[in-house]
Amino acid sequence: GDDSQRARAMAILNALLGSWGRRGGFYFKEAIKVPDFPSPAYPEPKWGWKEIGEKYPLAQMGITTEVMQCALPDKDNKYPVKAMMIAGTNITKSIPNKKLLEDAIEALDFMVVIDTMPMDVTGYADVVLPECTYLERYDDIRSATNREPSIAVRIPAVEPKYDSKPAWWMAKQIGERLGLGDYFNYDDFKEVIEWQLKEMGTSLEEMEKIGVKNYPRKSGPMYLNEDETYHFPTASGKIQLYSQELLDLGFDPLPNYTKHPEPPQGFYRLNYGRAPMHTFSRTVNNPNLNDLKKENDLWVNPKVARIIGLKTGQEVWLKNQDDIISSFAIKVRVTERVRWDSVYMVHGFGHENKKLSRANGKGINDTELISKIFTDPIMGGTGMRGNFVTILTENPNKNTEI
């Protein structure tokens, strides 16, 4: 709930250490703009994400949990959300507070899900549009912000399988049926990429050979010269440690330490993270990546393991502070790599859809146990590591037969 001020504290520390524009610190990065394919000007919407939900003065994009709040029928919303199109996002694994999510979906008039796999979210959809995978389609040109500007193009390696289609095809088909064909003035998205690459001084033929193209820097050196005067984009032209803008908005102008709640007796802070072989919850059913990591495990400190009597490989279940119990079990990993007051697991497991033959029922879905969230008052970001869990050694979901 205090992500903005924590990030500011890190930035201030780097400023005090002189890291900006110095070797070993922050270099001046650069990117190249990808030209927009010719199309009519877009009309101004009557309302958008800035108008709905709570107001966070420095938010830079829509806040998903606020969108969900605006779908609830008991909310007095001037702009109620009635339909959703969810593309490539398994929201059952990414949005905390399962009850809020399910209540919001239940209140919708219509919901479309676009995905490459039968993720859990597809079970909530009125319509599912199967998308082909990244190896079967063209995508937008990627312009990377690096030491040198560079671009890359995703080029299909094989033809799409079954009746799956690329997202651009779906958008074009829907747009034309809505009378918006002028915004899709091409027969194949490959034409768009070829036009953009030509404008950038290259071609699809060249990109197919080299994969990544670097461009010369135009913004100047990567680092400041000794004794060089540099003007930052602030009122004074200097790095601002004290923010008058935040003060004017009613926030602390300097970061203050926020003491967060500690877990009660017998509970542990639930921390989660990533695994290098998986991307969020999208890739667990992939046979090659699943072979590398089939399920997540629960990291437990040896001190805690001795008290509870846990051993590596033992199956346990988790219950959070709101009495929410994990749907599946998880195997313990006793390790010094986690503190005694916390447990840790990799995000993206615990899938419920049986069509995910390799991933179904393997490990725990951490999002299922995140029922308490803390919202950053400055930009609306969601803090989800304030949940506590206790470890159950007996299966709480087992039916008792008499």
BAPAKOL-982503 format. One record per residue: residue in one letter; y, z, x of N, C-alpha, C in turn. Coordinates in steps of 0.1 Angstrom, whole numbers, plus 2048, in hexadecimal, padded with zeros to 3 digits. Layout:
aYZXYZXYZX...
***
This chain:
g7F480080880080080080D800808d80B80181681780181E8167F6829d8107EA82580E7E082F81B7DA835s8257D982D8327D38338377DC83Eq8387E983B83E7F28458357F4851r8277F384F81E7F385B8207E7863a8227DB85D8247CF8658317D086Cr83C7D68658497D786C8487E0878a8407EB87783E7F48828387ED88Em82E7E588B8287DD8968327D389Ca83A7CD8948447C489984F7CB8A1i8537D789D85D7DE8A48577E38B2l84B7E78B28457EB8BE8457DF8C8n8417D38C38417C78CC8507C48D1a8597C68C88677C48CC86C7CD8D7l8687DA8D586C7E48DF8657E18EDl8597DB8ED8527D88F98567CB8FFg85F7C48F88647B78FD85A7AC8FDs8517AC8F28467A28F184B7948ECw8567948E685B7878DF85F77D8E9g8597718E985D7668F1859769900r84F77190284B77491083C771912r83876E91E82A76B92182277891Fg81777691980F782915813788908g81E7839028227888F582277D8EBf82E77B8E482F7718DA8367648DFy82F7598DE83674C8E283C7468D6f84573C8D884B7358CD84272A8C9k83C72B8BD8327218B88397168B1e83270B8B08386FF8AA82D6F88A2a8326F18978296E988E82F6DC88Ci8276D288782D6C588382B6C4874k8356BF86D8356BE85E82D6B285Av8246B485181C6A984B8256A383Fp82869684083069083582A690828d83269281E82D69281082A68480Bf81F68180581C6748008256717F4p82B6657F38346627E982F6657DAs83766C7D383466F7C58416737BEp8416737B184D6777A98516867ACa85D68A7AB8616977AD85B6A07A2y8576AC7A78506B679D85B6BC795p8586BE7888626C577F8626D4783e86E6DA78086F6E87828686F0777p85F6F977B85870177086170A769k85E70D75C86771775586572575Aw85972875F85673576584A73376Eg84873D77783D73D78083A74B785w83474C79082F75979583A763797k84675F79A85176879C85576F78Fe85376978485776F77784D778771i84077877583678076E83478C776g82F79776E82A7A37758367AB77Be8327B578383B7BD78A8437B5794k84F7B97978587B27A08587B87AEy8547B07B78547B47C585D7AB7CDp8697B17D18747A97D68717A07E1l8677A37EA86579B7F68577947F5a8517937E984578C7E884777D7EBq83E7777F283F7697F68367607EEm82D7657E682475D7DE81F7667D2g8187607C98137677BE8097727C1i80977C7BA8007887BC7F57887B2t7E97867B77DD7837AE7DB78E7A4t7DC79B7A87DA7A679F7E47A6794e7F17A27977FB7A178D7F8796782v7F278B7877EE78077E7E4786775m7DA78D77A7D07937717D679D767q7DF7A576B7E67AE7627EC7A6757c7F279B75A7F979374F7F078C746a7E378C7497D978673F7D4791735l7D779D7377D27A872E7D97A7721p7D27A87167D97A77097E17B2705d7DF7BE70B7E77CA7077F47CB70Fk7F67C27188037C271F80E7BA718d81A7C07188257B971282B7AF71Cn8257A471D82979A72783178F721k83D78C72784578072283E773725y83677373082F76773482076A736p81976C72B80B76F72C802764732v7F976873A7F075E7407E475B736k7E274F7327D874C7287CC74472Ea7CE73E73A7C47357407C573674Fm7B97347557B97347647B0729769m7B47237747AB71A77C7AA720789i79D72478D79A72B7997937227A2a79871F7AE7927157B778E71B7C4g78171B7C777D71F7D477F72E7D7t7807367CD7827447CE77974C7C6n7707547CC76775C7C476E76A7C1i77676A7B677E7757B37777827B1t76A7817AD76278E7AC7607957B9k76378D7C47617937D176F7957D8s77A7917D27877917D879179A7D1i78F79C7C47997A47BC7937B17B9p79A7BC7BD7957CA7BB7977CD7ACn7917D87A87917DD79B78A7D4791k77D7D57917747CC7897777CC77Ak77B7D877577E7D976778B7D1763l7957D276C7A17C976A79D7BB76Al7957B77737927A877478A7A4768e7807AB7647787A77587807A874Bd7897B174A7917B273E79B7A673Da7A07A27497A97977497A278A746i79678874C78F77C74978B77B73Be78778673578278772778E78371Ea79A7867217A67837197AB77571Al7A676D7247AB75F7267A675671Bd7AD74C7187A974270E7A0738715f7A273672279A72B72979A72E738m78F72C73E78E72E74D785723753v78A71D75D783713765781718773v77571677877271978676D70D78Di77370B79976F7007A27697077AFd75D7037B27567097BD74B7007C2t7487027CF73D6FB7D572F7017D3m72F70E7CF7237167CD72371D7C0p7187217BB7187297AE71B7387B1m72773A7B572C7487B872D7507ABd72D75D7AC72D7667A0738762796v74475D79B74F75A79374C74F789t74374678D73F73B78473973F777g73374B77772D75076A737754760y74475676474E75A75A75574E755a75374275A75B73675775772F74Ad76172A74375E72173875971373Dv75F70F74875B70274E75A70475Dv74F6FF76374E6FF77174E6F0776l7576EE7807586E17867526E2794p7466DC7977406DD7A47476D57AFe74C6DB7B97536D47C47496D17CFc74B6C67D67436C37E27486CC7EDt73F6CD7F77426D680274C6CF80Cy7516D781675B6D181F7556C6828l7486C68297416BB8317406AE829e7446AE81D7426A381474F69D80Er75B6A181476769D80E77269C818y77D69581578A69681C7926A1816d79A6A781F7A36B281B7B16AF821d7BB6B781D7C86B58227C86B6831i7D16AF8387D36B08467D76BE84Ar7D16C48547D46D18597DE6D0864s7EA6D68627F46D786C7F46E5872a7F06E787E7EF6F48847FC6F888Ct80070588B80B70A89280671189Fn80870A8AA80270F8B780C70D8C2r80770E8CE81070C8DA8156FD8D9e80C6F48D680F6E68D380C6E38C5p8156DC8BE8116D88B08056CF8B0s7FC6D18A67F06C98A67EC6C7897i7E56BC8957DF6BA8887D06B7889a7C96B987E7BB6B687D7B86B186Fv7AE6A986D7AA6A386179C6A685Er7996AB85278B6AE84E7866A1848i77B69C84F77568F84B767691847p76368B83B75568D83674B688840a74069084273568D84A72A686842v72968A83571E68482C72468281Ee71D67B81672267980871F686800p7276887F67256947ED7176937E6k71169F7E570469F7DE7066A37CFy6FC69E7C76FC6A17B970869C7B2d70E6A37A971A69E7A17266A67A6s7266AB7B27326B27B773D6A87BBk7496AC7BA7556A47BD75F6AB7C6p7676A47CD7726AB7D477D6B07CBa7856BA7CF78F6C07C779A6B57C3w79D6AD7CD7A86A37CA7A469A7BEw7976967BD79268E7B27936957A5m7906A27A57916AA7997A06AA794a7A96AD79E7B76AE79A7BC6A1795k7B869679B7BC6897977B7685789q7AB6887867A56857797AC68E76Ei7AE69A7717B56A37677C369E765g7CA69C7707D86977707DA68B768e7D168176A7D36747627D0676753r7C767F7507C46827427D068A73Bl7D86907437E469773E7F068F73Fg7EF6827427FA67974380267B74Fl7FD68075A8046827677FF679772g7FA66E76E7F46647787FE660783d80B66078081565C78B814666797y81067279580F67C7A080267A7A8f7FA6717A47ED66E7AB7EC65F7AEn7F665A7B57F764B7B77EE6467C2y7E26487C17D86447CB7CA6437C4d7C163B7C97B463A7C47AA6447CBd7AD6477D87A564F7E07AE6587E9f7AB6647EB7B466D7F37B4668801k7AB6608057AB65B8137B7652815e7BC64C80A7C964480B7D564D80Ev7D56598097E066280B7E066681Ai7D466A81F7D366E82D7D6663837e7D26578337D564B83C7E464983Dw7EB64A8317FA648831801653839q7FC66083780366B83E80166984Dl7F56668527F26648607FA659866k7FC64E85F804643863812648866e81865085C82565585D82665F869m81B66486E81B66E879817667886g81765A886814653892806652897t7FD65488E7EF6538917E764C886s7DA64D8857D364687B7C664D878l7C064B86D7B365186A7A864D874e7A964187979F63C8837A064488Fe7AD6478947AF64F8A07AA65D89Em7AD6638927A967089079A67288Fe79366888A78566888977F669897k7866648A17816648AF7846718B6i7916758B47956818BC79468E8B5g79468E8A879369B8A07A06A389Fv7A66A68AA7B36AD8AA7BD6A68B2k7C96A58AD7D469E8B57DF6A78B8n7E36A88C47EE6B18C87FB6A88CAy8066AF8C68136A88C781B6B08D1p8256A98D882E6B08E28376BA8DAr83A6C58E18446CF8DB8526C88DBk8596CC8D08676C78CF8716D38CEs86C6DF8CC8756EA8C98796F18D6g8746ED8E18786F48EE86C6FB8F4p86F7038FE86570A90585E7148FCm85171890184A7228F984F7308FBy85673290785A74090A86974090El86F74B90D87D74D91187E74C920n88974692588C747933892754937e8917589438967659488A6765945d8AA77093F8B877293B8BD769931e8B476292A8B975891F8BD760913t8C875C90D8CD7629018C675B8F5y8C07628EC8B975C8E18BF7628D4h8C175A8CA8C775E8BD8BB75E8B3f8B876A8AE8AE76B8A38B4768896p8AC76488C8B276187F8B576E877t8BE77687C8C37828758D2782875a8D878B86E8E778B86D8EE78D87Bs8E77958838ED7988908E878E89Bg8DE7878988D877E8A28CE7858ABk8CD7928A98C479B8B18B879F8A8i8AE7A48AF8A37AA8A88A87B78A0q8A47B78948A97C388B89D7CD88Al89F7D888F8957E388D8987EA880y8A57EC87D8A97F28708AD7E7867s8A77E785B8A97DC8518B27E1846q8BE7DB8468C87DE83C8C37D782Fe8BC7CC8308B77C58248AD7CE81Cl8A47D582389B7DD81D8A27EA817l8AC7EF81E8B37FA8198BB7F780Cd8C17EB80B8C87E67FF8BE7E57F3l8B27E27F68A87E07EC8A17EE7E8g8A57F87EF8A08067EB89480A7F3f8918037FE88680680788A80C814d88181281B88481882888880D832p89480F83889980584289180584Fl88B81185288181285D874817858p86981285E85C81785985A82685An85582C85085183A85084283B84Fy83D84585682E84685582A84B847t82084584181B84883480D84F836k80C85B8327FF8638337F785F827h7EB85A8297E385581E7D886081Bp7D385F80E7C986980A7BD868813e7B78748167AB87581D79F876814p79387281878787380F78388180Dp77F88580177B8927FE76D895804q7698A280375C8A680975189D804g74989880D73D88F809740881807f74D87D80875186F806757869814y75785C81475B85582176484981Dr76E84782577683B82276F82E823l77082681976981981977180E820n76D80A82C7737FF83376B7F3833y7717E783376A7DB8347707D183Dg7697C784176E7BD84A7667B0849r7677A885476179B85475579A85Ea74D78F85C74378C86674677E86Bp74577B87874976E87D741762878m73576487372D75986E73075685Fh73775E85873975C84A74875B847t74C75383C75975283775A75982Af76176482A76276C81D75476E817s75376A80A74676B80374075D800r74675380774374580373674080At73274581572873F81D71B74681Ev71975181770D759818701752814n70274880B6F67418066F373580Fn6FB7328196F97278226ED72A82Bp6E272282B6D67258326D8728841n6E07218486E27238566EA730859l6F57328516FC73E8536F574B84En6EE7498436E675483D6DB758847d6D674F84F6CC7528596D275B864l6DF75A8676E67628706E977086Bk6ED77185E6F077E8586ED77D849k6E27838456DD7828376E478C82Ee6E87978336EE7A282B6F77AB834n6FF7B282D7087BC8347007C9836d7057D183F6FF7DE84170A7E9841l7077F583F71080083E71180784Bw71C80685271E80D85F72181C85Cv71982586271A83385F71B83A86Dn72484386F72584B87B71985487Dp71485588970885D88C70986C887k71587288771787F882714880873v71987686C71787585D70887385Ba70286A8636F48678616EB873863r6EF87C86C6E788886F6E8891863i6F489385E6F789C8526EF898846i6EF88B8436E98868376DA883839g6D78808456C987D8486C686E847l6D086684C6CE85784B6C9851858k6C28468566BD83F8626C0830861t6C282986C6C581B86C6BA814864g6BE80B85B6B48038536B1809846q6B58168446B381C8376BC81782Ce6B68148206BE80F8156C581B80Ev6D281980B6DA8228036E381B7F9w6E88237F06F281E7E66FF8257E8l70A8207E37178267E471D8297D6k7248347D572B8387C973983B7CDn7448357C67518387CB7578447C3q7648467C576B8527C076C8517B1d76B8457AB76B84379C75E842796d75384679D745846799740838797i74682E79D74082179D7358207A7i72A81B7A371E81B7AC71B80C7B0s71880A7BC7157FC7C17097F77B9s7097EA7B66FE7E37AF6F27E27B7f6F37E17C46E87DF7CD6E87E97D8a6DD7E97E06DC7F27EB6E27EB7F8i6E47F38026E87EE80F6E17F681Ak6DE7F08256D77F68306E07FD839v6DC80983E6E58118476E480B855r6EF80C85C6EF80986B6F7815871v6EF81E8786F582987E6FC82588Bt70982788C71082289871D82B89Be72082C8A872C8338AC73982A8A9r73781E8A57428158A374A818896v74782288F74F826883751835884r75D83987F76084787F75884F875w75785C87774F86586E755866860d76286385E767864851768857849s76184D84E76183F848754839849v75282F84174682684274C818842y74480E84674980084873E7F7844m7427EC83E7397E183A7407D383Bv7397C983D73E7BB83D7407B782Fh74C7B182C74F7AC81E74779F81Bg74479D80E73F79080A73178F805f72B79B80471C79B80071B7A27F3g70E7A47EE70C7AA7E170E7A17D6h70A7947D770B78A7CD70278D7C1e70678B7B56FE78D7A96F87817A3n6FD7757A66F87697A06EB7657A6k6E076479E6D37627A36D27537A8k6DB74B7A56DB73D7AA6DE73C7B9l6E47477BE6E67487CC6D974E7D2s6CF7467D46C274A7D76C17537E3r6C97507ED6C87587FA6D17647FAa6DC7647F26E676E7F26E47797E7n6DE7757DD6DD77E7D16D778C7D4g6DE7967D16D97A47D36D87A97E1k6DE7A17EA6DD7A57F96EA7AD7FDg6E97BA7FF6F47C28036FD7C67F8i7087CC7FC7127D17F271F7C97F2n7247C87E57317C17E373C7CC7E5d7437CC7F074D7D77F27587D77E7t75B7CB7E27667CA7D87627D27CBe7557D27C87507DA7BC7547E87BDl7557EE7C97587FC7CB7677FF7CDi76F7F47CC77D7F67CF7847F67C1s7858027BB78B8047AE79980A7AFk79C80F7BA7AA8157BC7B180C7C6i7BD8077C27C57FF7CB7D38057CDf7D98027D87E78077DB7EF7FA7DEt7FA7F97D68037ED7D780F7EF7E0d8117E67E981D7E67F18297E47E8p8337ED7E883E7EB7DF8487E07E3i8477DC7F08517D27F584C7C47F2m83F7C17F483B7B37F282F7B27E9g82A7BD7E481F7BD7DA8117BC7DFg80F7BC7EC8027BB7F27F97C67EDt7EC7C47EC7E27CD7E77DB7D47F3g7DC7E27F37D57EA7FD7C87EE7F7m7BD7EB7FD7B07EE7F77A77F87FFr7AC7FD80A7A48068127A781580Fg7AB8188037AD8257FE7A282A7F5n7968247F678B8287ED7818307F6f77B83A7EF7718427F67638417F0v7598427F874B8407F274384C7F7t73984F7EF72E8587F47218517F5i7188557FD70C84E8007008547F8l6FA84B7F06EE84F7E86E184A7EEt6D88537F06CB84F7F76C084B7EDe6C384F7E06B984B7D56BF8407CDn6B78377C86BC82C7C06C18317B2p6CE8307B06D48357A46D282B798n6CE81F79B6CD8157916BF81378Ck6B681C7926A781B78E6A5821780n69E81A77869B81F76A69082976Bt69183476568783E76567D83C759e67183B75C66783975166084674Ei65E84974165885673D649853739
***
